[in-house]
């Protein structure tokens, strides 16, 4: 159903009954195609936990659409400013570890055992001895309405704009700001961990939460659950956008010995963990007395520090009025250490060619989200619960792995279908 871009289970049952080939490829006898209810029962078995599921007769507090708008690329601010630091401390201390959704953990386990592991064996996830991953979120619009159905008698009293509890077809959905479309979306947020070095941008872990959750909070929970599920994997690098630019996240990645490739958030400008004796550029690079960015000149393993040389000596700058700031012909040299500031002085020097190349791999998560929402028509589905949405998201992720296997195998699809139907 997912491979054929069909989003409706009802329509898919009709297509299988009208086209016996679809029923055969799905593992059914053409004269014994299951009914629509059987598919919904199967989804409930795969996602047994309610995850805060509300019965339709239950009422929920009315929450109008927020009025405040944000700039393009800007995320909604954190509701609790210190929540990121508290979550990181919770993970590092090992006390009261983060609890994951049991049903989502079941489907992620199936994704790992049946799809991610075979893709790793085929060499489709990158270096098996040290995987590079990226994280990003996307908004998914709910199929239910955001205003609900009134059940109060305020209308009889002449009150037409009340905020009494209402009945919703999708009680789990919430309002969230879509920074790409610059509008509010009523639905949920999908956060995805993708193998960034994969030539097919393959996903390995998925997490679905309420729409107003911030990426920095989601990344901590998702990375923690990913490492717990993929204990036999080695992760060496994590790339993400500026929404993840928080000192606590750098500290967590450093504890796990994972290189951080995270863009700087302009809002955090000037928030340094120490006062540097030299200037810093917008990219976090040391600046010389003349106002030019110093040139990275390698890593000194004996003292665990990064070396930066004069841009004038190395020919990067043609004119500098402070050229004689050092009496040495070697030019002025500056050293930095990651322990000084994990955010600015990353293991891969921020702003270097290697850093820019590695950060460009962050777009793997965006391309993977695009495949689910556009190629597999996820946005055309009009379902109204976390169970239905997450099942369709996982199916699309599985199909991404299947498409990659098909591309690598270079199978003649027409002859394969003919042989399969003849055998059936």
C-alpha positions as a Markdown table, in Angstrom:
| # | Residue | x | y | z |
|---|---|---|---|---|
| 1 | Unk | 0.0 | 0.0 | 0.0 |
| 2 | Unk | 2.8 | 2.4 | 0.9 |
| 3 | Unk | 4.9 | 1.6 | -2.1 |
| 4 | Unk | 2.0 | 2.4 | -4.4 |
| 5 | Unk | 1.5 | 5.7 | -2.6 |
| 6 | Unk | -2.0 | 4.8 | -1.3 |
| 7 | Unk | -2.9 | 6.5 | 1.9 |
| 8 | Unk | -6.4 | 5.2 | 2.5 |
| 9 | Unk | -6.8 | 1.7 | 3.9 |
| 10 | Unk | -10.4 | 1.6 | 2.6 |
| 11 | Unk | -9.2 | 2.4 | -0.9 |
| 12 | Unk | -6.4 | -0.1 | -0.7 |
| 13 | Unk | -8.8 | -3.0 | 0.2 |
| 14 | Unk | -10.9 | -2.0 | -2.9 |
| 15 | Unk | -7.8 | -2.0 | -5.1 |
| 16 | Unk | -6.7 | -5.4 | -3.9 |
| 17 | Unk | -10.1 | -6.9 | -4.6 |
| 18 | Unk | -10.2 | -5.3 | -8.0 |
| 19 | Unk | -6.6 | -6.2 | -8.9 |
| 20 | Unk | -5.6 | -9.7 | -7.8 |
| 21 | Unk | -1.9 | -8.9 | -8.4 |
| 22 | Unk | -1.9 | -6.4 | -5.5 |
| 23 | Unk | -3.4 | -9.1 | -3.2 |
| 24 | Unk | -0.8 | -11.7 | -4.3 |
| 25 | Unk | 2.1 | -9.3 | -3.7 |
| 26 | Unk | 0.6 | -8.5 | -0.3 |
| 27 | Unk | 0.6 | -12.1 | 0.7 |
| 28 | Unk | -3.2 | -12.7 | 0.4 |
| 29 | Unk | -5.3 | -15.0 | -1.8 |
| 30 | Unk | -7.3 | -12.9 | -4.3 |
| 31 | Unk | -10.5 | -14.4 | -3.1 |
| 32 | Unk | -9.7 | -13.9 | 0.6 |
| 33 | Unk | -8.7 | -10.3 | 1.0 |
| 34 | Unk | -9.0 | -9.1 | 4.6 |
| 35 | Unk | -11.5 | -6.4 | 5.4 |
| 36 | Unk | -10.8 | -2.8 | 6.4 |
| 37 | Unk | -11.3 | -3.6 | 10.1 |
| 38 | Unk | -8.6 | -6.3 | 10.0 |
| 39 | Unk | -6.0 | -3.8 | 9.0 |
| 40 | Unk | -6.9 | -1.4 | 11.8 |
| 41 | Unk | -6.8 | -4.3 | 14.3 |
| 42 | Unk | -3.3 | -5.1 | 13.0 |
| 43 | Unk | -2.2 | -1.5 | 13.5 |
| 44 | Unk | -3.5 | -1.6 | 17.0 |
| 45 | Unk | -1.4 | -4.8 | 17.7 |
| 46 | Unk | 1.7 | -3.1 | 16.4 |
| 47 | Unk | 0.9 | 0.1 | 18.5 |
| 48 | Unk | -0.9 | -1.3 | 21.6 |
| 49 | Unk | -0.2 | 1.6 | 23.9 |
| 50 | Unk | -2.6 | 4.5 | 23.9 |
| 51 | Unk | 0.1 | 7.2 | 24.5 |
| 52 | Unk | -2.4 | 9.5 | 26.2 |
| 53 | Unk | -5.1 | 8.3 | 23.9 |
| 54 | Unk | -8.5 | 9.9 | 24.5 |
| 55 | Unk | -11.8 | 8.3 | 23.7 |
| 56 | Unk | -13.9 | 10.5 | 21.4 |
| 57 | Unk | -16.5 | 11.1 | 24.0 |
| 58 | Unk | -13.9 | 12.6 | 26.3 |
| 59 | Unk | -13.7 | 16.4 | 26.4 |
| 60 | Unk | -10.6 | 18.6 | 26.1 |
| 61 | Unk | -9.9 | 22.1 | 27.0 |
| 62 | Unk | -10.2 | 24.5 | 24.0 |
| 63 | Unk | -7.0 | 26.1 | 22.9 |
| 64 | Unk | -7.2 | 28.8 | 20.2 |
| 65 | Unk | -4.7 | 29.3 | 17.5 |
| 66 | Unk | -1.7 | 31.4 | 18.9 |
| 67 | Unk | -1.5 | 34.9 | 17.5 |
| 68 | Unk | 2.2 | 35.6 | 17.8 |
| 69 | Unk | 4.2 | 35.0 | 14.6 |
| 70 | Unk | 7.9 | 34.2 | 14.2 |
| 71 | Unk | 10.4 | 34.8 | 11.5 |
| 72 | Unk | 11.4 | 32.3 | 8.9 |
| 73 | Unk | 13.6 | 29.6 | 10.4 |
| 74 | Unk | 12.8 | 30.7 | 13.9 |
| 75 | Unk | 11.5 | 28.2 | 16.4 |
| 76 | Unk | 9.0 | 28.6 | 19.1 |
| 77 | Unk | 10.8 | 29.5 | 22.4 |
| 78 | Unk | 11.2 | 26.9 | 25.2 |
| 79 | Unk | 8.3 | 27.0 | 27.6 |
| 80 | Unk | 10.7 | 26.1 | 30.4 |
| 81 | Unk | 14.1 | 27.7 | 29.8 |
| 82 | Unk | 16.1 | 25.3 | 32.0 |
| 83 | Unk | 14.5 | 22.1 | 30.7 |
| 84 | Unk | 17.4 | 21.2 | 28.3 |
| 85 | Unk | 20.0 | 21.4 | 31.1 |
| 86 | Unk | 17.8 | 19.4 | 33.5 |
| 87 | Unk | 17.2 | 16.7 | 30.9 |
| 88 | Unk | 20.9 | 16.4 | 30.1 |
| 89 | Unk | 21.8 | 16.2 | 33.8 |
| 90 | Unk | 19.1 | 13.5 | 34.2 |
| 91 | Unk | 20.7 | 11.4 | 31.4 |
| 92 | Unk | 24.3 | 11.9 | 32.6 |
| 93 | Unk | 23.4 | 11.0 | 36.2 |
| 94 | Unk | 21.6 | 7.8 | 35.2 |
| 95 | Unk | 18.9 | 8.5 | 37.8 |
| 96 | Unk | 15.4 | 8.2 | 36.4 |
| 97 | Unk | 16.3 | 7.6 | 32.8 |
| 98 | Unk | 14.0 | 9.1 | 30.2 |
| 99 | Unk | 11.0 | 6.8 | 29.5 |
| 100 | Unk | 10.2 | 6.2 | 25.9 |
| 101 | Unk | 6.9 | 5.4 | 24.3 |
| 102 | Unk | 6.5 | 1.6 | 24.5 |
| 103 | Unk | 4.5 | 1.3 | 21.2 |
| 104 | Unk | 6.9 | 3.5 | 19.3 |
| 105 | Unk | 9.8 | 1.5 | 20.7 |
| 106 | Unk | 8.2 | -1.7 | 19.3 |
| 107 | Unk | 8.0 | -0.3 | 15.8 |
| 108 | Unk | 11.5 | 1.2 | 16.0 |
| 109 | Unk | 12.8 | -2.2 | 17.0 |
| 110 | Unk | 11.2 | -3.7 | 13.9 |
| 111 | Unk | 12.7 | -0.9 | 11.8 |
| 112 | Unk | 16.2 | -1.7 | 13.3 |
| 113 | Unk | 16.1 | -5.5 | 13.1 |
| 114 | Unk | 14.4 | -5.9 | 9.7 |
| 115 | Unk | 15.6 | -2.9 | 7.8 |
| 116 | Unk | 18.5 | -0.9 | 9.5 |
| 117 | Unk | 20.6 | -3.9 | 10.2 |
| 118 | Unk | 20.4 | -5.4 | 6.7 |
| 119 | Unk | 21.1 | -1.9 | 5.3 |
| 120 | Unk | 24.2 | -1.7 | 7.5 |
| 121 | Unk | 25.3 | -5.1 | 6.2 |
| 122 | Unk | 24.9 | -3.9 | 2.7 |
| 123 | Unk | 27.0 | -0.8 | 3.4 |
| 124 | Unk | 24.1 | 1.6 | 2.9 |
| 125 | Unk | 24.4 | 3.5 | 6.2 |
| 126 | Unk | 27.9 | 4.6 | 6.0 |
| 127 | Unk | 31.0 | 3.5 | 7.9 |
| 128 | Unk | 29.9 | 0.5 | 10.1 |
| 129 | Unk | 32.7 | 1.1 | 12.5 |
| 130 | Unk | 31.5 | 4.7 | 13.2 |
| 131 | Unk | 28.2 | 6.0 | 12.0 |
| 132 | Unk | 27.5 | 9.7 | 11.4 |
| 133 | Unk | 24.0 | 10.7 | 12.1 |
| 134 | Unk | 21.9 | 13.8 | 11.8 |
| 135 | Unk | 18.6 | 14.9 | 13.5 |
| 136 | Unk | 15.8 | 17.2 | 12.4 |
| 137 | Unk | 12.1 | 17.5 | 12.9 |
| 138 | Unk | 9.1 | 18.2 | 10.7 |
| 139 | Unk | 5.5 | 19.2 | 11.3 |
| 140 | Unk | 2.6 | 16.9 | 10.3 |
| 141 | Unk | -0.8 | 18.4 | 10.0 |
| 142 | Unk | -3.7 | 16.5 | 11.6 |
| 143 | Unk | -6.7 | 15.3 | 9.7 |
| 144 | Unk | -9.0 | 16.6 | 12.5 |
| 145 | Unk | -10.2 | 20.1 | 13.0 |
| 146 | Unk | -8.6 | 22.4 | 15.6 |
| 147 | Unk | -11.9 | 23.9 | 16.9 |
| 148 | Unk | -13.7 | 20.7 | 18.0 |
| 149 | Unk | -17.4 | 20.3 | 18.6 |
| 150 | Unk | -19.2 | 22.3 | 21.4 |
| 151 | Unk | -21.2 | 20.3 | 23.9 |
| 152 | Unk | -22.0 | 23.2 | 26.3 |
| 153 | Unk | -25.2 | 25.2 | 26.4 |
| 154 | Unk | -23.4 | 28.6 | 26.1 |
| 155 | Unk | -25.1 | 29.3 | 22.8 |
| 156 | Unk | -28.5 | 29.1 | 24.4 |
| 157 | Unk | -27.4 | 31.7 | 26.9 |
| 158 | Unk | -26.2 | 34.0 | 24.1 |
| 159 | Unk | -22.5 | 33.3 | 24.4 |
| 160 | Unk | -21.2 | 32.3 | 21.0 |
| 161 | Unk | -17.4 | 32.5 | 21.6 |
| 162 | Unk | -16.9 | 30.4 | 24.8 |
| 163 | Unk | -13.8 | 28.4 | 25.8 |
| 164 | Unk | -15.6 | 25.5 | 27.4 |
| 165 | Unk | -14.2 | 21.9 | 27.0 |
| 166 | Unk | -15.0 | 20.4 | 23.6 |
| 167 | Unk | -15.0 | 17.1 | 21.8 |
| 168 | Unk | -12.2 | 16.6 | 19.3 |
| 169 | Unk | -11.7 | 14.0 | 16.6 |
| 170 | Unk | -8.0 | 14.2 | 17.3 |
| 171 | Unk | -7.5 | 15.1 | 21.0 |
| 172 | Unk | -3.8 | 14.4 | 20.9 |
| 173 | Unk | -3.0 | 17.2 | 18.3 |
| 174 | Unk | -1.6 | 20.6 | 19.4 |
| 175 | Unk | -0.7 | 23.9 | 17.8 |
| 176 | Unk | 2.9 | 24.3 | 16.7 |
| 177 | Unk | 4.9 | 26.8 | 14.6 |
| 178 | Unk | 6.2 | 25.6 | 11.3 |
| 179 | Unk | 9.3 | 27.6 | 10.7 |
| 180 | Unk | 9.6 | 26.5 | 7.1 |
| 181 | Unk | 6.1 | 27.5 | 6.0 |
| 182 | Unk | 5.9 | 30.4 | 8.5 |
| 183 | Unk | 2.5 | 29.4 | 9.8 |
| 184 | Unk | 0.9 | 27.5 | 12.7 |
| 185 | Unk | 0.1 | 23.8 | 12.2 |
| 186 | Unk | -2.4 | 21.8 | 14.2 |
| 187 | Unk | -1.0 | 18.4 | 14.5 |
| 188 | Unk | 2.2 | 16.8 | 15.8 |
| 189 | Unk | 6.0 | 16.8 | 15.3 |
| 190 | Unk | 8.1 | 14.0 | 13.9 |
| 191 | Unk | 11.8 | 13.9 | 14.9 |
| 192 | Unk | 14.0 | 11.7 | 12.9 |
| 193 | Unk | 17.6 | 10.3 | 13.2 |
| 194 | Unk | 19.1 | 9.7 | 9.8 |
| 195 | Unk | 22.4 | 8.1 | 8.7 |
| 196 | Unk | 23.9 | 11.2 | 7.3 |
| 197 | Unk | 26.6 | 9.4 | 5.3 |
| 198 | Unk | 24.0 | 7.1 | 3.7 |
| 199 | Unk | 23.8 | 7.6 | -0.1 |
| 200 | Unk | 20.1 | 7.1 | 0.2 |
| 201 | Unk | 19.5 | 9.2 | 3.4 |
| 202 | Unk | 18.1 | 6.3 | 5.3 |
| 203 | Unk | 16.3 | 6.8 | 8.7 |
| 204 | Unk | 17.2 | 4.7 | 11.7 |
| 205 | Unk | 15.0 | 6.1 | 14.5 |
| 206 | Unk | 11.7 | 8.0 | 14.6 |
| 207 | Unk | 9.9 | 9.8 | 17.4 |
| 208 | Unk | 6.5 | 11.5 | 17.3 |
| 209 | Unk | 5.4 | 14.0 | 19.9 |
| 210 | Unk | 3.1 | 17.0 | 20.3 |
| 211 | Unk | 3.6 | 19.9 | 17.9 |
| 212 | Unk | 4.9 | 22.5 | 20.3 |
| 213 | Unk | 7.9 | 20.5 | 21.5 |
| 214 | Unk | 11.3 | 22.2 | 20.8 |
| 215 | Unk | 14.0 | 20.5 | 18.8 |
| 216 | Unk | 16.6 | 20.8 | 21.5 |
| 217 | Unk | 14.3 | 18.9 | 23.9 |
| 218 | Unk | 13.4 | 16.3 | 21.3 |
| 219 | Unk | 17.1 | 15.7 | 20.4 |
| 220 | Unk | 18.1 | 14.7 | 23.9 |
| 221 | Unk | 15.3 | 12.2 | 24.3 |
| 222 | Unk | 15.7 | 10.8 | 20.8 |
| 223 | Unk | 19.4 | 10.5 | 21.0 |
| 224 | Unk | 19.2 | 8.8 | 24.3 |
| 225 | Unk | 16.6 | 6.2 | 23.0 |
| 226 | Unk | 18.6 | 5.7 | 19.8 |
| 227 | Unk | 21.8 | 4.8 | 21.7 |
| 228 | Unk | 19.8 | 2.5 | 24.0 |
| 229 | Unk | 18.2 | 0.7 | 21.0 |
| 230 | Unk | 21.4 | 0.6 | 18.8 |
| 231 | Unk | 23.8 | -0.6 | 21.6 |
| 232 | Unk | 25.8 | -2.6 | 19.0 |
| 233 | Unk | 26.3 | 0.5 | 16.9 |
| 234 | Unk | 29.1 | 3.1 | 17.3 |
| 235 | Unk | 28.0 | 6.7 | 16.7 |
| 236 | Unk | 30.9 | 9.2 | 16.1 |
| 237 | Unk | 29.2 | 12.3 | 14.8 |
| 238 | Unk | 25.9 | 14.2 | 15.2 |
| 239 | Unk | 24.9 | 17.1 | 12.9 |
| 240 | Unk | 22.0 | 19.4 | 13.5 |
| 241 | Unk | 20.7 | 22.9 | 12.8 |
| 242 | Unk | 20.9 | 26.0 | 15.1 |
| 243 | Unk | 17.9 | 24.9 | 17.1 |
| 244 | Unk | 20.2 | 22.4 | 18.9 |
| 245 | Unk | 22.8 | 25.1 | 19.8 |
| 246 | Unk | 22.8 | 24.7 | 23.6 |
| 247 | Unk | 25.8 | 24.1 | 25.9 |
| 248 | Unk | 24.1 | 21.2 | 27.6 |
| 249 | Unk | 23.7 | 19.3 | 24.3 |
| 250 | Unk | 27.4 | 19.8 | 23.5 |
| 251 | Unk | 28.2 | 18.6 | 27.0 |
| 252 | Unk | 26.1 | 15.5 | 26.4 |
| 253 | Unk | 27.6 | 14.7 | 23.1 |
| 254 | Unk | 31.1 | 15.2 | 24.5 |
| 255 | Unk | 30.3 | 12.7 | 27.3 |
| 256 | Unk | 29.2 | 10.2 | 24.7 |
| 257 | Unk | 32.4 | 10.9 | 22.6 |
| 258 | Unk | 30.3 | 12.1 | 19.7 |
| 259 | Unk | 31.5 | 15.0 | 17.5 |
| 260 | Unk | 29.1 | 17.9 | 17.4 |
| 261 | Unk | 28.4 | 19.6 | 14.1 |
| 262 | Unk | 25.8 | 22.1 | 15.1 |
| 263 | Unk | 25.3 | 25.6 | 13.6 |
| 264 | Unk | 25.5 | 28.6 | 15.9 |
| 265 | Unk | 22.2 | 30.2 | 16.9 |
| 266 | Unk | 22.4 | 34.0 | 16.4 |
| 267 | Unk | 20.3 | 34.5 | 19.6 |
| 268 | Unk | 23.2 | 32.9 | 21.6 |
| 269 | Unk | 25.8 | 35.4 | 20.3 |
| 270 | Unk | 28.1 | 36.5 | 23.2 |
| 271 | Unk | 27.0 | 33.7 | 25.5 |
| 272 | Unk | 30.4 | 32.1 | 26.1 |
| 273 | Unk | 31.4 | 29.7 | 28.9 |
| 274 | Unk | 34.7 | 31.7 | 29.3 |
| 275 | Unk | 36.0 | 35.1 | 28.3 |
| 276 | Unk | 38.5 | 34.6 | 25.4 |
| 277 | Unk | 41.6 | 36.7 | 25.1 |
| 278 | Unk | 41.0 | 37.3 | 21.4 |
| 279 | Unk | 38.1 | 38.2 | 19.2 |
| 280 | Unk | 35.7 | 35.6 | 17.7 |
| 281 | Unk | 33.9 | 35.7 | 14.3 |
| 282 | Unk | 30.2 | 34.8 | 13.8 |
| 283 | Unk | 31.3 | 31.3 | 13.0 |
| 284 | Unk | 33.3 | 31.0 | 16.3 |
| 285 | Unk | 36.7 | 31.3 | 14.7 |
| 286 | Unk | 39.5 | 33.3 | 16.4 |
| 287 | Unk | 40.1 | 36.7 | 15.0 |
| 288 | Unk | 43.5 | 38.4 | 14.9 |
| 289 | Unk | 44.2 | 42.0 | 15.9 |
| 290 | Unk | 43.5 | 43.2 | 12.4 |
| 291 | Unk | 40.0 | 41.8 | 12.4 |
| 292 | Unk | 40.7 | 38.8 | 10.1 |
| 293 | Unk | 39.9 | 35.2 | 10.8 |
| 294 | Unk | 42.9 | 33.1 | 11.8 |
| 295 | Unk | 43.7 | 30.2 | 9.5 |
| 296 | Unk | 43.4 | 26.7 | 11.0 |
| 297 | Unk | 46.8 | 24.9 | 10.8 |
| 298 | Unk | 46.2 | 21.5 | 12.3 |
| 299 | Unk | 45.7 | 19.7 | 15.6 |
| 300 | Unk | 48.6 | 19.4 | 18.1 |
| 301 | Unk | 48.2 | 15.9 | 19.6 |
| 302 | Unk | 50.9 | 16.3 | 22.2 |
| 303 | Unk | 49.0 | 19.1 | 23.9 |
| 304 | Unk | 45.4 | 18.4 | 22.7 |
| 305 | Unk | 44.9 | 21.8 | 21.1 |
| 306 | Unk | 44.1 | 23.5 | 17.8 |
| 307 | Unk | 46.6 | 25.7 | 16.1 |
| 308 | Unk | 45.7 | 28.9 | 14.2 |
| 309 | Unk | 48.2 | 31.0 | 12.2 |
| 310 | Unk | 48.3 | 34.5 | 10.8 |
| 311 | Unk | 46.2 | 34.9 | 7.6 |
| 312 | Unk | 48.7 | 37.5 | 6.2 |
| 313 | Unk | 51.6 | 35.1 | 6.4 |
| 314 | Unk | 49.6 | 32.3 | 4.7 |
| 315 | Unk | 48.5 | 34.6 | 1.9 |
| 316 | Unk | 44.8 | 34.7 | 2.9 |
| 317 | Unk | 44.9 | 38.5 | 3.4 |
| 318 | Unk | 46.7 | 41.0 | 1.1 |
| 319 | Unk | 46.8 | 44.0 | 3.4 |
| 320 | Unk | 46.9 | 44.2 | 7.2 |
| 321 | Unk | 47.9 | 47.3 | 9.1 |
| 322 | Unk | 48.8 | 45.1 | 12.1 |
| 323 | Unk | 51.1 | 42.8 | 10.1 |
| 324 | Unk | 54.0 | 43.5 | 12.5 |
| 325 | Unk | 52.1 | 42.3 | 15.5 |
| 326 | Unk | 54.7 | 39.5 | 15.8 |
| 327 | Unk | 58.4 | 39.8 | 15.4 |
| 328 | Unk | 58.6 | 36.2 | 14.2 |
| 329 | Unk | 58.7 | 35.4 | 10.5 |
| 330 | Unk | 56.4 | 32.5 | 11.3 |
| 331 | Unk | 53.7 | 35.0 | 12.2 |
| 332 | Unk | 51.4 | 35.2 | 15.2 |
| 333 | Unk | 50.0 | 31.8 | 16.4 |
| 334 | Unk | 47.0 | 31.2 | 18.6 |
| 335 | Unk | 46.0 | 27.9 | 20.2 |
| 336 | Unk | 42.5 | 26.9 | 21.3 |
| 337 | Unk | 41.3 | 23.9 | 23.3 |
| 338 | Unk | 37.9 | 22.2 | 23.1 |
| 339 | Unk | 37.7 | 22.0 | 26.9 |
| 340 | Unk | 37.7 | 25.8 | 27.0 |
| 341 | Unk | 34.3 | 26.1 | 25.2 |
| 342 | Unk | 32.7 | 22.9 | 23.7 |
| 343 | Unk | 30.3 | 25.0 | 21.7 |
| 344 | Unk | 32.9 | 27.2 | 19.9 |
| 345 | Unk | 36.0 | 25.0 | 19.7 |
| 346 | Unk | 34.6 | 21.8 | 18.4 |
| 347 | Unk | 36.7 | 18.7 | 17.6 |
| 348 | Unk | 36.4 | 19.5 | 13.9 |
| 349 | Unk | 37.3 | 23.3 | 13.8 |
| 350 | Unk | 34.2 | 25.3 | 13.2 |
| 351 | Unk | 34.2 | 27.1 | 9.9 |
| 352 | Unk | 36.9 | 24.9 | 8.4 |
| 353 | Unk | 36.3 | 23.2 | 5.0 |
| 354 | Unk | 35.9 | 19.8 | 6.7 |
| 355 | Unk | 33.3 | 21.3 | 9.1 |
| 356 | Unk | 31.3 | 22.8 | 6.3 |
| 357 | Unk | 31.5 | 19.6 | 4.4 |
| 358 | Unk | 30.2 | 17.6 | 7.4 |
| 359 | Unk | 27.5 | 20.1 | 8.2 |
| 360 | Unk | 26.2 | 19.9 | 4.6 |
| 361 | Unk | 25.3 | 16.2 | 5.4 |
| 362 | Unk | 22.7 | 17.5 | 7.9 |
| 363 | Unk | 20.4 | 18.0 | 4.9 |
| 364 | Unk | 20.1 | 14.2 | 4.8 |
| 365 | Unk | 17.3 | 14.5 | 7.5 |
| 366 | Unk | 15.5 | 17.1 | 5.4 |
| 367 | Unk | 15.6 | 14.9 | 2.3 |
| 368 | Unk | 14.4 | 11.9 | 4.3 |
| 369 | Unk | 11.4 | 14.0 | 5.6 |
| 370 | Unk | 10.7 | 15.1 | 2.1 |
| 371 | Unk | 10.6 | 11.5 | 0.9 |
| 372 | Unk | 7.9 | 10.6 | 3.5 |
| 373 | Unk | 5.8 | 13.7 | 3.1 |
| 374 | Unk | 6.0 | 14.2 | -0.7 |
| 375 | Unk | 7.1 | 10.9 | -2.4 |
| 376 | Unk | 5.0 | 8.7 | -0.1 |
| 377 | Unk | 2.2 | 11.2 | 0.1 |
| 378 | Unk | 2.2 | 11.3 | 3.9 |
| 379 | Unk | 0.6 | 14.8 | 3.9 |
| 380 | Unk | -2.4 | 13.4 | 2.0 |
| 381 | Unk | -3.4 | 11.1 | 4.8 |
| 382 | Unk | -6.2 | 12.4 | 6.9 |
| 383 | Unk | -5.9 | 10.2 | 10.0 |
| 384 | Unk | -6.5 | 11.5 | 13.5 |
| 385 | Unk | -4.3 | 9.7 | 16.1 |
| 386 | Unk | -0.7 | 9.1 | 17.0 |
| 387 | Unk | -1.2 | 5.4 | 16.4 |
| 388 | Unk | -2.3 | 5.9 | 12.8 |
| 389 | Unk | 0.2 | 8.6 | 12.0 |
| 390 | Unk | 3.2 | 6.8 | 13.5 |
| 391 | Unk | 2.4 | 3.6 | 11.7 |
| 392 | Unk | 2.3 | 5.3 | 8.4 |
| 393 | Unk | 5.6 | 7.1 | 9.1 |
| 394 | Unk | 7.3 | 3.9 | 10.0 |
| 395 | Unk | 5.9 | 2.2 | 6.9 |
| 396 | Unk | 7.3 | 5.0 | 4.8 |
| 397 | Unk | 10.7 | 4.7 | 6.5 |
| 398 | Unk | 10.7 | 0.9 | 5.8 |
| 399 | Unk | 10.0 | 1.6 | 2.1 |
| 400 | Unk | 12.9 | 4.0 | 2.0 |
| 401 | Unk | 15.2 | 1.1 | 2.9 |
| 402 | Unk | 13.4 | -1.2 | 0.4 |
| 403 | Unk | 13.9 | 1.3 | -2.4 |
| 404 | Unk | 17.6 | 1.5 | -1.5 |
| 405 | Unk | 17.9 | -2.3 | -1.6 |
| 406 | Unk | 16.2 | -2.3 | -5.0 |
| 407 | Unk | 18.5 | 0.3 | -6.4 |
| 408 | Unk | 21.6 | -1.6 | -5.2 |
| 409 | Unk | 20.3 | -5.0 | -6.4 |
| 410 | Unk | 19.5 | -3.7 | -9.9 |
| 411 | Unk | 16.6 | -6.2 | -10.2 |
| 412 | Unk | 14.6 | -6.4 | -13.4 |
| 413 | Unk | 11.2 | -5.7 | -11.8 |
| 414 | Unk | 9.0 | -6.9 | -14.7 |
| 415 | Unk | 10.6 | -10.4 | -14.9 |
| 416 | Unk | 10.5 | -10.6 | -11.1 |
| 417 | Unk | 6.7 | -10.0 | -11.0 |
| 418 | Unk | 6.1 | -12.4 | -13.9 |
| 419 | Unk | 8.0 | -15.2 | -12.1 |
| 420 | Unk | 6.2 | -14.4 | -8.8 |
| 421 | Unk | 2.7 | -14.5 | -10.3 |
| 422 | Unk | 3.5 | -17.7 | -12.1 |
| 423 | Unk | 4.6 | -19.3 | -8.8 |
| 424 | Unk | 1.5 | -18.1 | -7.1 |
